[in-house]
Amino acid sequence: MKSTSLLLFIILFIKSISTSFAAFQCGSYLLSVDERGYAFINKEETTSQKIIFLKDYGDYANMAMDMGLMPASDGNNYGFEFVKRNGKAFLNVQLLQANMDIPPIIGSFPCKKVPD
């Protein structure tokens, strides 16, 4: 009996860990987080990240995460803003350019949770 309940506890614990690091598909971008808390965009580790809680501290259901990917595998620099609030999530992406006179290239994509 003890071994059965221990096995059930271990299975439930592992399942809760694996679902806590769910990934999001936002347009053609796959946003995931590893067990260390580092964000990945299309399996590339971001070079910087900052989390801002929109309501209460630790409330990951209402948060914004600013990330940078410099340089990405295509040689360009990108800035990302992932916002999750009121049950919805979206990702803003900006191509970072050296010339400030060029109009910015910005995209916004709705996100949906996908298995990691």
Secondary structure, 3 states (H helix, E strand, C coil): CHHHHHHHHHHHHHHHHHHHCCEEEECCEEEEECCCCCEEECCEECCEEEEEECCCCCCCCCEEEEEEECCCCCCCEEEEEEEEECCEEEEEEEEECCCCCCCCEEEEEEEEEECC
